[in-house]
């Protein structure tokens, strides 16, 4: 490999942008900017997956009032709307 690629592999340069990170540590690292961007991207992806998963949840009718409520929130609905104890 080339010198720059080797320095990225050894952790001297950021593995994404090539910025100087520090002394050799023996494994690839990210600089502060790329590390923060990676965390932000991961959280954004996780949030979109959660939104999609929530949208797919099945709704059922409340046994008391007939309102359609997501199955996972039925006990909260019964507690809040009817003053009862959920399942």
Rosetta blueprint (number, residue, H / E / L):
1 X L
2 X L
3 X H
4 X H
5 X H
6 X H
7 X H
8 X H
9 X H
10 X L
11 X L
12 X L
13 X E
14 X E
15 X L
16 X L
17 X L
18 X L
19 X L
20 X E
21 X L
22 X L
23 X L
24 X L
25 X L
26 X L
27 X L
28 X L
29 X E
30 X L
31 X L
32 X H
33 X H
34 X H
35 X H
36 X H
37 X H
38 X H
39 X H
40 X H
41 X H
42 X H
43 X H
44 X H
45 X H
46 X H
47 X H
48 X H
49 X H
50 X H
51 X H
52 X H
53 X H
54 X H
55 X H
56 X H
57 X L
58 X L
59 X E
60 X E
61 X E
62 X L
63 X L
64 X L
65 X L
66 X L
67 X L
68 X E
69 X E
70 X E
71 X H
72 X H
73 X H
74 X H
75 X H
76 X H
77 X H
78 X H
79 X H
80 X H
81 X H
82 X H
83 X L
84 X L
85 X L
86 X L
87 X L
